[in-house]
Amino acid sequence: MKANVGAIDRGLRIGVGLALIAGAASGVLGAWGWIGVLPLLTGAVKICPLYSILGINTCGSK
C-alpha cells in the first residue's frame, strides 16, 4: 500500500490518538478512549485503509 496520509493529517491523527489514549489511561474517558490507538497507528504508518477505499490522498505524492 502507498502512503495516503499527509503531514498535517498525520500530526492531527497522532495528537488526537495520544490524547484519547491518555484520557483512557487516566480514567477520564473510560474504555472508549482506547479507540485512539487507530488514529495513532494510521498516523504512524502513513496509511489509512478507509482513505484507500474512498480514494482520498492527503499525502501530496501520487
C-alpha positions in Angstrom: 0.0 0.0 0.0 1.1 3.5 -0.8 1.2 6.3 1.8 -2.0 8.3 1.7 -1.8 10.4 4.9 -0.1 13.8 4.6 2.0 15.7 7.2 -0.8 17.8 8.7 -3.2 14.9 8.7 -0.6 12.7 10.2 0.2 15.2 13.0 -3.5 15.6 13.8 -4.0 11.8 13.9 -1.1 11.3 16.2 -2.1 14.1 18.5 -5.7 13.0 18.8 -4.7 9.4 19.2 -2.3 10.3 22.1 -4.9 12.5 23.7 -7.6 9.8 23.6 -5.2 7.1 24.9 -4.1 9.5 27.7 -7.7 10.1 28.6 -8.5 6.4 28.7 -5.4 5.6 30.8 -6.2 8.3 33.3 -9.8 7.2 33.6 -11.3 10.4 32.2 -12.8 8.9 29.0 -13.3 5.3 30.0 -12.7 2.3 27.8 -13.8 4.2 24.6 -10.7 6.3 24.8 -8.6 3.3 23.7 -10.1 3.9 20.2 -7.2 6.4 19.9 -5.0 3.5 19.0 -6.5 3.6 15.5 -5.6 7.2 14.6 -2.2 6.8 16.3 -1.4 3.8 14.2 -2.7 5.2 10.9 -0.6 8.4 11.6 2.5 6.4 12.4 2.4 4.2 9.3 1.1 7.0 7.0 -1.6 4.6 5.6 -5.3 4.8 6.2 -7.3 1.9 4.9 -10.6 4.0 4.8 -8.8 6.6 2.7 -7.8 3.9 0.2 -11.4 2.7 -0.1 -12.7 6.2 -0.6 -9.9 7.3 -2.9 -8.6 10.1 -0.6 -5.0 11.1 -0.6 -3.7 13.9 1.6 -0.1 12.9 1.1 0.6 15.1 -1.9 2.6 12.5 -3.7 0.8 10.4 -6.3 
